[in-house]
Amino acid sequence: QYTRAYGVFYTIMAGSSTMLILTSFFVTEYALWFVAMEGIVTLLFSAEILMQMLVQGNAFFNGWWGVIECAMWTLCVLSYMEVLARRFTGMSPYSHFDDTIPVATYERIEE
């Protein structure tokens, strides 16, 4: 059974995550408050996953929910790395892939 505090924690985390996801669709440059909030959410999610692993041991991975949470955590960490890279370097850590994707270009021929 989960405590009331755990439910409140998850509600706050879900609300914060939703706000950050929606905000990320509308900004072209990440403000410092956004980077800080993303870091806090990622840190809290990491702590929560780690505590569950320590308490449950191998049982954490016996069910699908533990595997799904680990996959979500991985995506959160990668997303935060992307946010940090864009905020502090102005480019994506994955921008080198842009050079490897062939893109067809067309020139307009004037008659």
Backbone bond lengths (Angstrom), bond angles and torsions (degrees), N, CA, C in turn:
res aa  C-N    CA-C-N  psi(-1)  N-CA   C-N-CA  omega(-1)  CA-C   N-CA-C  phi
1 Q - - - 1.452 - - 1.531 109.77 -
2 Y 1.325 114.01 143.48 1.455 119.73 178.96 1.522 110.10 -97.77
3 T 1.326 115.94 147.73 1.455 120.09 179.19 1.527 110.39 -82.03
4 R 1.311 115.52 167.90 1.462 121.17 177.64 1.534 110.69 -63.87
5 A 1.327 116.35 -37.89 1.469 120.99 179.41 1.530 110.46 -62.37
6 Y 1.327 116.39 -38.03 1.468 120.87 178.32 1.527 110.16 -64.06
7 G 1.325 116.82 -40.81 1.463 121.20 176.81 1.515 112.25 -63.54
8 V 1.340 116.48 -41.11 1.466 121.28 178.15 1.524 109.75 -65.27
9 F 1.333 116.37 -43.84 1.463 121.26 178.24 1.523 110.42 -57.73
10 Y 1.325 117.35 -47.78 1.460 120.43 -179.35 1.520 112.21 -65.84
11 T 1.321 117.79 -36.13 1.462 120.94 177.96 1.525 110.56 -64.36
12 I 1.325 116.55 -44.14 1.467 120.98 178.55 1.528 110.27 -64.75
13 M 1.323 117.04 -42.87 1.466 120.73 179.26 1.528 111.13 -63.80
14 A 1.317 116.67 -43.30 1.467 120.37 -180.00 1.527 110.49 -64.64
15 G 1.326 117.03 -42.46 1.463 120.89 178.39 1.518 111.95 -64.23
16 S 1.328 116.58 -44.52 1.470 121.00 178.96 1.523 111.08 -63.64
17 S 1.317 115.93 -44.48 1.462 119.74 179.93 1.518 111.73 -62.89
18 T 1.325 116.25 -42.61 1.463 120.44 178.84 1.523 110.81 -62.25
19 M 1.331 116.77 -43.57 1.460 120.84 178.85 1.530 111.10 -61.96
20 L 1.328 116.61 -42.48 1.459 120.39 -179.77 1.523 111.72 -66.66
21 I 1.322 116.29 -40.96 1.464 119.85 179.21 1.521 110.32 -63.83
22 L 1.326 116.79 -46.63 1.466 120.03 -179.96 1.521 111.34 -64.20
23 T 1.323 117.13 -40.02 1.463 121.30 179.07 1.522 110.83 -63.89
24 S 1.335 117.09 -38.32 1.465 119.95 -176.37 1.526 112.54 -63.93
25 F 1.335 117.90 -22.69 1.460 120.41 178.75 1.533 112.31 -75.06
26 F 1.329 116.86 -20.26 1.458 120.11 -172.16 1.519 114.66 -111.18
27 V 1.325 117.95 -0.58 1.468 119.52 -179.52 1.523 109.57 -112.27
28 T 1.308 115.29 145.82 1.457 119.81 176.37 1.523 110.59 -102.52
29 E 1.331 115.98 -21.53 1.455 120.55 177.67 1.520 107.78 -132.58
30 Y 1.318 117.01 129.02 1.460 121.17 -175.65 1.523 110.70 -79.19
31 A 1.334 115.99 122.85 1.458 121.62 176.72 1.533 108.60 -74.58
32 L 1.316 115.52 161.31 1.466 120.37 -178.18 1.528 111.35 -62.14
33 W 1.341 117.78 -36.96 1.466 119.78 179.38 1.527 110.59 -62.68
34 F 1.330 116.74 -36.18 1.458 121.25 179.54 1.530 110.42 -66.69
35 V 1.325 116.34 -44.51 1.459 121.16 179.47 1.527 110.22 -62.73
36 A 1.347 116.22 -41.77 1.464 120.46 179.21 1.531 111.37 -64.42
37 M 1.328 117.44 -46.21 1.469 120.88 179.07 1.526 111.10 -62.43
38 E 1.318 117.09 -43.05 1.465 121.09 178.52 1.525 109.91 -61.18
39 G 1.330 116.98 -40.51 1.461 121.26 178.22 1.518 112.55 -65.17
40 I 1.333 116.24 -41.45 1.469 120.48 179.52 1.526 110.43 -64.78
41 V 1.333 116.94 -46.02 1.468 120.61 179.68 1.528 110.18 -62.24
42 T 1.326 117.39 -43.62 1.462 121.07 179.79 1.526 110.81 -64.58
43 L 1.320 117.06 -41.50 1.464 121.30 179.15 1.527 111.20 -64.08
44 L 1.336 117.15 -45.86 1.465 120.20 179.76 1.524 111.80 -65.14
45 F 1.318 116.18 -40.17 1.464 120.21 178.03 1.527 109.99 -64.15
46 S 1.336 116.70 -41.00 1.467 120.97 178.47 1.526 110.72 -63.13
47 A 1.337 116.53 -43.35 1.470 120.60 179.23 1.523 110.77 -63.84
48 E 1.309 117.07 -41.16 1.464 121.17 -179.60 1.527 111.00 -64.15
49 I 1.329 117.01 -44.00 1.469 121.42 178.64 1.531 109.89 -63.36
50 L 1.329 116.58 -45.22 1.461 120.86 -179.06 1.529 110.90 -61.98
51 M 1.336 117.35 -42.87 1.465 120.33 178.90 1.527 111.13 -63.09
52 Q 1.330 116.80 -41.47 1.462 119.21 177.84 1.520 111.17 -62.58
53 M 1.328 116.83 -41.11 1.462 120.25 179.28 1.532 111.07 -63.53
54 L 1.335 116.15 -42.39 1.459 119.97 -179.52 1.528 111.54 -66.55
55 V 1.316 117.11 -40.74 1.460 121.05 -177.74 1.526 111.41 -74.35
56 Q 1.330 116.92 -44.81 1.458 120.60 -174.39 1.523 113.89 -88.78
57 G 1.313 117.67 -19.54 1.462 120.87 -178.87 1.519 111.40 63.60
58 N 1.319 116.18 -137.96 1.472 121.08 -178.84 1.521 112.44 -66.41
59 A 1.329 117.57 -21.44 1.466 120.88 179.84 1.534 111.26 -63.93
60 F 1.319 116.27 -22.68 1.465 120.03 178.96 1.527 111.08 -59.34
61 F 1.321 116.86 -36.65 1.461 121.63 -177.53 1.530 113.55 -92.55
62 N 1.322 117.44 -2.08 1.465 119.91 179.90 1.522 112.79 -70.12
63 G 1.312 117.06 -33.18 1.463 120.59 178.81 1.520 111.28 -99.71
64 W 1.316 115.17 163.69 1.472 120.81 179.57 1.515 112.00 -66.74
65 W 1.341 117.07 -30.31 1.461 119.57 -175.41 1.531 111.29 -62.07
66 G 1.315 118.39 -39.21 1.465 121.57 178.19 1.521 111.86 -64.51
67 V 1.321 116.16 -40.69 1.465 120.95 178.32 1.533 110.00 -66.16
68 I 1.331 116.20 -42.62 1.472 120.59 178.53 1.522 110.45 -63.25
69 E 1.336 117.25 -42.67 1.467 120.15 178.89 1.527 111.37 -62.72
70 C 1.324 117.53 -39.52 1.468 120.32 177.85 1.526 111.17 -65.44
71 A 1.317 116.63 -39.25 1.471 119.94 177.21 1.527 110.41 -64.99
72 M 1.336 116.87 -43.21 1.473 120.49 178.08 1.523 110.45 -63.47
73 W 1.337 117.42 -39.54 1.457 121.33 178.81 1.528 110.26 -62.26
74 T 1.330 116.42 -43.13 1.465 120.59 179.01 1.529 110.45 -60.00
75 L 1.335 116.11 -44.32 1.469 119.91 178.24 1.529 111.26 -63.82
76 C 1.320 117.42 -37.85 1.470 120.66 178.48 1.522 111.39 -64.02
77 V 1.316 116.65 -43.88 1.468 120.30 -179.53 1.529 110.01 -65.51
78 L 1.332 117.30 -43.93 1.470 120.32 177.98 1.532 110.84 -62.93
79 S 1.319 116.26 -40.25 1.464 120.49 178.08 1.528 110.79 -62.95
80 Y 1.320 116.95 -41.68 1.463 120.08 179.77 1.532 111.06 -67.04
81 M 1.326 117.01 -36.95 1.463 119.71 175.08 1.531 110.09 -60.77
82 E 1.317 116.39 -40.12 1.470 121.58 177.69 1.532 110.41 -62.41
83 V 1.334 116.15 -45.40 1.469 120.76 179.97 1.525 110.17 -61.69
84 L 1.329 116.84 -45.86 1.469 120.12 179.31 1.524 111.41 -61.72
85 A 1.313 116.56 -43.49 1.464 119.96 -179.00 1.518 111.10 -63.87
86 R 1.321 116.68 -43.61 1.472 119.16 -179.97 1.523 111.60 -67.47
87 R 1.327 117.00 -37.66 1.468 120.74 -176.74 1.524 111.54 -70.68
88 F 1.325 116.95 -43.86 1.451 119.50 -170.19 1.527 114.71 -101.83
89 T 1.328 118.26 -14.87 1.466 119.00 177.13 1.520 111.78 -119.15
90 G 1.327 116.19 -15.29 1.449 119.87 -179.39 1.514 113.50 81.39
91 M 1.329 117.12 4.45 1.456 119.06 178.67 1.521 109.88 -141.18
92 S 1.280 115.00 164.18 1.452 122.16 -179.66 1.519 110.22 -83.94
93 P 1.347 118.37 144.97 1.460 118.81 175.44 1.522 111.66 -67.02
94 Y 1.330 116.22 -14.81 1.450 121.12 -179.73 1.527 111.56 -101.24
95 S 1.337 117.77 11.56 1.456 120.26 -175.27 1.527 112.84 -66.37
96 H 1.332 117.53 -21.06 1.460 118.56 178.41 1.527 111.47 -65.79
97 F 1.335 117.23 -19.07 1.461 119.96 176.18 1.528 111.13 -70.47
98 D 1.318 117.36 -25.51 1.460 120.90 -179.33 1.528 111.47 -61.64
99 D 1.330 116.36 -31.82 1.460 120.44 -178.76 1.526 112.47 -77.23
100 T 1.327 116.68 -19.39 1.463 119.49 -175.19 1.523 112.75 -94.80
101 I 1.324 117.24 -8.89 1.462 120.34 -178.91 1.523 108.26 -90.41
102 P 1.337 117.40 117.60 1.472 118.41 179.17 1.523 110.82 -69.83
103 V 1.292 115.06 133.85 1.459 120.76 -179.67 1.522 108.29 -125.19
104 A 1.313 115.30 127.38 1.469 119.43 178.49 1.522 108.71 -79.39
105 T 1.308 115.85 134.24 1.469 120.35 176.48 1.519 108.68 -118.62
106 Y 1.273 114.93 145.12 1.471 120.22 -177.95 1.515 108.80 -125.20
107 E 1.291 114.97 138.20 1.456 120.21 175.18 1.515 108.48 -107.68
108 R 1.295 115.59 140.78 1.444 119.81 178.74 1.528 109.11 -80.88
109 I 1.296 115.69 128.63 1.467 119.65 -179.73 1.526 107.72 -97.98
110 E 1.320 113.57 120.35 1.480 119.20 179.07 1.517 108.82 -83.76
111 E 1.300 116.45 136.36 1.470 120.70 179.12 1.511 111.10 -96.24
